[in-house]
Amino acid sequence: MKTKLTLRLDESLIRDAKAYSSETGKPLSRIVADLFTLIKNEKIQSRETLPPVVKSLRGILKGRDISEKDYKNYLEEKYL
């Protein structure tokens, strides 16, 4: 399903985008859609590029009451 989207941009940016559109033969709507697709894919890739060990630790401290001070105290006890 296609839906209309209104964008408010600087005139110079619109002028440059239209020039790029005519140079490449791609409609502006396709260029914007391609950009949104790139952003979406980048987010997906950033989640997938984590090593398995890091993925397994992700969110492990969620909901726990641990502060930066607690971490500093832990390091002091461990190394001093």
C-alpha beads as a LAMMPS data file, in Angstrom:
LAMMPS data file: protein, C-alpha beads

80 atoms
79 bonds

1 atom types
1 bond types

-500.0 500.0 xlo xhi
-500.0 500.0 ylo yhi
-500.0 500.0 zlo zhi

Masses

1 110.0

Atoms # bond

1 1 1 0.000 0.000 0.000
2 1 1 1.414 3.368 -0.989
3 1 1 0.801 6.422 1.185
4 1 1 1.523 10.068 0.539
5 1 1 4.292 11.738 2.600
6 1 1 4.931 15.476 2.806
7 1 1 8.471 16.659 3.536
8 1 1 9.517 20.194 4.418
9 1 1 13.087 20.871 3.285
10 1 1 15.324 23.809 2.387
11 1 1 14.811 25.066 -1.149
12 1 1 18.442 24.470 -2.081
13 1 1 18.216 20.858 -0.920
14 1 1 15.059 20.328 -2.959
15 1 1 16.728 21.897 -5.999
16 1 1 19.747 19.609 -5.620
17 1 1 17.519 16.568 -5.121
18 1 1 15.520 17.377 -8.266
19 1 1 18.736 17.838 -10.230
20 1 1 19.999 14.475 -8.974
21 1 1 16.655 12.933 -9.861
22 1 1 16.814 14.181 -13.438
23 1 1 20.472 13.120 -13.792
24 1 1 19.803 9.587 -12.610
25 1 1 16.339 9.217 -14.087
26 1 1 14.954 8.147 -10.718
27 1 1 11.847 9.791 -9.319
28 1 1 12.319 11.661 -6.038
29 1 1 9.914 9.330 -4.279
30 1 1 12.111 6.356 -5.260
31 1 1 15.250 8.144 -4.017
32 1 1 13.598 8.864 -0.647
33 1 1 12.292 5.286 -0.434
34 1 1 15.809 3.980 -1.162
35 1 1 17.200 6.176 1.620
36 1 1 14.628 4.874 4.111
37 1 1 15.453 1.314 3.050
38 1 1 19.171 1.955 3.615
39 1 1 18.461 3.308 7.103
40 1 1 16.301 0.289 7.921
41 1 1 18.948 -2.148 6.650
42 1 1 21.683 -0.336 8.563
43 1 1 19.744 -0.782 11.812
44 1 1 19.259 -4.476 11.067
45 1 1 22.954 -4.949 10.265
46 1 1 24.072 -3.121 13.413
47 1 1 22.044 -5.589 15.507
48 1 1 23.410 -8.568 13.590
49 1 1 27.070 -7.563 13.768
50 1 1 27.359 -8.106 17.509
51 1 1 29.526 -11.072 18.458
52 1 1 27.604 -13.957 20.040
53 1 1 29.122 -13.341 23.481
54 1 1 28.018 -9.703 23.454
55 1 1 24.566 -10.687 22.202
56 1 1 24.209 -13.089 25.114
57 1 1 25.051 -10.304 27.601
58 1 1 22.769 -7.718 26.060
59 1 1 20.096 -6.618 28.523
60 1 1 21.421 -8.782 31.356
61 1 1 21.464 -5.830 33.786
62 1 1 18.086 -4.440 32.756
63 1 1 15.928 -3.721 35.793
64 1 1 18.800 -3.980 38.249
65 1 1 19.809 -1.126 40.495
66 1 1 23.485 -0.823 39.519
67 1 1 25.198 2.535 39.142
68 1 1 28.494 3.757 37.791
69 1 1 29.630 4.202 41.397
70 1 1 28.996 0.491 42.039
71 1 1 31.209 -0.353 39.068
72 1 1 33.980 1.956 40.280
73 1 1 33.824 0.387 43.745
74 1 1 34.066 -3.068 42.184
75 1 1 37.175 -2.049 40.216
76 1 1 38.794 -0.499 43.307
77 1 1 38.213 -3.665 45.312
78 1 1 39.506 -5.847 42.520
79 1 1 42.679 -3.924 41.675
80 1 1 43.644 -2.045 44.848

Bonds

1 1 1 2
2 1 2 3
3 1 3 4
4 1 4 5
5 1 5 6
6 1 6 7
7 1 7 8
8 1 8 9
9 1 9 10
10 1 10 11
11 1 11 12
12 1 12 13
13 1 13 14
14 1 14 15
15 1 15 16
16 1 16 17
17 1 17 18
18 1 18 19
19 1 19 20
20 1 20 21
21 1 21 22
22 1 22 23
23 1 23 24
24 1 24 25
25 1 25 26
26 1 26 27
27 1 27 28
28 1 28 29
29 1 29 30
30 1 30 31
31 1 31 32
32 1 32 33
33 1 33 34
34 1 34 35
35 1 35 36
36 1 36 37
37 1 37 38
38 1 38 39
39 1 39 40
40 1 40 41
41 1 41 42
42 1 42 43
43 1 43 44
44 1 44 45
45 1 45 46
46 1 46 47
47 1 47 48
48 1 48 49
49 1 49 50
50 1 50 51
51 1 51 52
52 1 52 53
53 1 53 54
54 1 54 55
55 1 55 56
56 1 56 57
57 1 57 58
58 1 58 59
59 1 59 60
60 1 60 61
61 1 61 62
62 1 62 63
63 1 63 64
64 1 64 65
65 1 65 66
66 1 66 67
67 1 67 68
68 1 68 69
69 1 69 70
70 1 70 71
71 1 71 72
72 1 72 73
73 1 73 74
74 1 74 75
75 1 75 76
76 1 76 77
77 1 77 78
78 1 78 79
79 1 79 80
